[in-house]
Amino acid sequence: MSADASNAPLRTRSIGQPLARLDGRAKVTGAARYAWEHELADALYVYPVQAAIARGSVVSVDIEATRAVAGVVAVITHENAAKLQSDENKELWILQSAGIGFRGQFIGAVIAESLEIARHAADLVRVRYDEQLHDADFRSDRDDLYAPEKVNAGYPTDTAKGDAEAALRTAEVVVDQTYTTPMEHNNPMETHTTVAVWDDGHFTLYDSTQGAHSLRKTLAPLFGLDADAIRVIAPHIGGGFGSKGTAHAHDVLACLAAQAVPGRPVKLTLTRQQMFQLVGYRTPTIQRIRLGANRHGRLAAISHDVIEQTSRIKEFAEQTAVPTRIMYAAPNCRTTHRLVKLDVPVPSWMRAPGETPGMFALETAMDELAIACQLDPIELRVRNDAEKDPESGKPWSHRDLVGCLRKGARHFDWDRRNPAPRARLRDGWLVGTGVAAATYPRYRMPGSVAMIRYESDGRYVVRMGAVDIGTGTWTALTQIAADALDCPVGAIALDIGDTHFPNATVEGGSSGISSWGTAIVAAARAFRDKHGANPEVGSEASAASPDNPEEERFAMHSFGAHFAEVAVNAATGEVRVPRMLGVFSVGRIINPRTARSQFIGGMTMGLSMALHERSVMDARFGEVVTHDFAEYHIAAHADVEDIDAIWLDESDPHSNAMGSRGIGEIGIVGVAAAIGNAVWHATGIRVRDLPITPDNLLA
Ligand code: MOS
């Protein structure tokens, strides 16, 4: 079958239905097994030993007292751990040398008969260090900022179109401001867990991961194994937000511990505190945005310069200015990213890396420009809407940002808004509304394969090694399979969450449905081609997600608009958000129920970012001091009032056979700007540094 035919639209019957989560009952009754909960005979427990300095090396490790504790089975350090075969990724290169790259890095582990014994005994390990001067000071005026070769997801570090500097010099209206976002931590509900068994040259891992296959592909070369020698089982995952999208050091530590006690399962789960050091985080950013426009608000120039941090041991370059390249139709545009390498934990993916901090800055600056031009902020965005991708010049597969803004305006009564700031006081609360745009790229990762077999009970088994991190994958893929095979959802038996099933790419970049769903559609079409509508029992077919030549011809991105109402207590500066609305243009919605949940989850995370979330690095110690939920505040139920997500009724024929573009991340993008813009409208105070805490709003 040709690639183009593989992309032919599906007739949708189950797709679009608000099917309840197929895994919901198992989850609420406790039957669904998360990584830690798999019952394994003779399990041992692992507790890590962590570096108590931010830079230097281990001089000696005294494990005598540890070994003497009854129930301790083994202690591993760099002196006796199995040797890893690849040091390409220094985050994973643990227990291989005496060197220490950041405070909290693993330097050993205790394996014991119970978690309590392991933890107690790990506390008795005595380590002497050779401490070196560390540097954890994130500032914009450093002289060691550098340009990475590229930024995350493979984007160019810097771009320049036209002459933004010249256009800024001659622009009638200029906004030139600096915005900052803090270090933030993903904090999924389920703590990162690996249960590992090393048996006869094979690993079996029960892991809380966003990619069963991608995890084993990362671990295999480290341990000098073929990928087939590692089985990863991950039927249910309690959230990830990116922090489970790549292997982290705990995966390796569990494997090293398993190798120390062959044949016995070892269980490792990080504590909440450890997750603030060991599973990635969103880098802090310092972003200068300059917008130049004529007095009618038409953009002549956009300039976005980003400074962010990475760790000395491994580079991660967040693509913060990347969304700026495609948002608006400015003839002149320049973007840059600069990094500073610090002795800090390794940053990584956090829901919509790049778009989330970048669009806070850009969409706040757009609000400032609207005010400077005395224009409605929606009208400003409409005037600068891009007919084609301003960066590549390619046509959009589909772009309806204007439709999102207009639909949101209707639902949010935007037309009745008085544009004057600090104009509404209600029972001691200053009230205001704000808007911001959202965007996220449509990604599909090549390489996912689905297998379909017709069973004797009249059902089709559909297998692939995809995962459901809480997003609704079990349900959405079942709906796609049902439509692809033209049968009811009850005839589909989906098997995911295990590398025993065919290869599936990582749940990242909101690419799951595009990557896995296209493989299922291709497999279903191959199945029907081969076996027809009345297959014999045992008939099988497999197929990979097909190449899609449209990906070269079109720029594929999703768009959205966020509306927020805030009430700011005139006496205390407390901010409440009584109303939020998100409107999305994301192609076809596979399941409106799980999709809505994804959107309002993203929006809630954006609200949390706007008002609460901030990890504080104490540079004197290289320590993230806000490392529990008492100090790292996350929006709770009481913070969320009237919140809703709606979408445009559309299908993107160029994206894939389902017409979808991915929805997991766009919900968070732009929310903090919408809330900040509403805070300005309520109070007349512009807060350019997140989070927007009450101290910013006291006169
Ligand atoms: Mo998502 S942050 O791409 O896992």
Boltz pocket constraint, residues with backbone or C-beta under 6 A from the ligand:
constraints:
  - pocket:
      binder: B
      contacts: [[A, 210], [A, 241], [A, 242], [A, 243], [A, 245], [A, 349], [A, 350], [A, 351], [A, 352], [A, 353], [A, 507], [A, 508], [A, 509], [A, 510]]
      max_distance: 6.0
